[in-house]
Amino acid sequence: MGWFKRLKDGIQTATQHKKEAPDGLWYKCKHCGETSTMKEMRENYLKCPKCNYHTRIGSHDYFDLIFDGKYTELFLELKSKDFLNFKDLKTYEDRLKSANKKTDLPDAISVAHGKVRKRPVVIAAMDFSYIGGSMGSVVGEKIARAIDFAEENRMPLLLISKSGGARMMESAFSLMQMAKTSARLARMAKAGVPYFSMMTDPTTGGVTASFAMLGDLNFAEPEALIGFAGPRVIKETIKKDLPEGFQTSEFLLEHGFLDFIVDRADIKEKIGDILLLFSNAEANA
């Protein structure tokens, strides 16, 4: 109920950013084509009331949904820079300025710590609205610092992925973040600090090939697209038709790549249960 109250009354958290959820009075579902009011959508955790399709939401939407109430954001000073003077149809610098103005976010991931059912947790959540949630050097650095913070404070880490993959405007620097984040997670695992990976639509490319699949528990929202390369590229490479539902959460669960699928309406309760389970395990170790 706290989440709905913040949405209704506009209650401020430590910082306030534009939300990634759909705007306007009406929403036409991309999945079933039915139209709902935004009031109905918000009351249904920004899922289609007709077919339960989970719309894409942003990092601060997840913070409001999962944390007990207040949370504190971390590493807001980190911002991407065009250190390669990259240009395609536009300069990378112009793309960054446009993304900053559009989203009011410093980059494609936000990190915060707070409590879920009175238990401390660090949450790092990606924003697809910021250059497709792409993983550049700042995204990698914020994840690395989130891991360090979680390890130093003995807080579990939840990382919510929503990304098209590596940010190729940063060339090899973006790909280096795969090794950087994976190595940090390995160190945190040795320290015995839990890491949970939640995949949302879409989770692809270098993000899937690194931290998104390395959780002590790996789980996803329903019907999320999860994979490395896109289905068209895979089909052209292997010269075979792909199974129906290939790269969906349900397909990955069936084939052992996920531990479970969680509806957005149940995510706070589920995270609370997981935190309780792991804290009891640590206490009895």
Secondary structure, 3 states (H helix, E strand, C coil): CHHHHHHHHCCCCCCCCCCCCCCCCEEECCCCCCEEEHHHHHHCCCECCCCCCECCCCHHHHHHHHCCCCEEEECCCCCCCCCCCCECCCEHHHHHHHHHHHHCCCCCEEEEEEEECCEEEEEEEECCCCHHHCECHHHHHHHHHHHHHHHHHCCCEEEEEEECCECHHHCHHHHHHHHHHHHHHHHHHHCCCCEEEEEEEEECHHHHCCHHHCCCEEEECCCCEECCCCHHHHHHHHCCCCCCCCCEHHHHHHCCCCCEECCHHHHHHHHHHHHHHHHHHHHCC
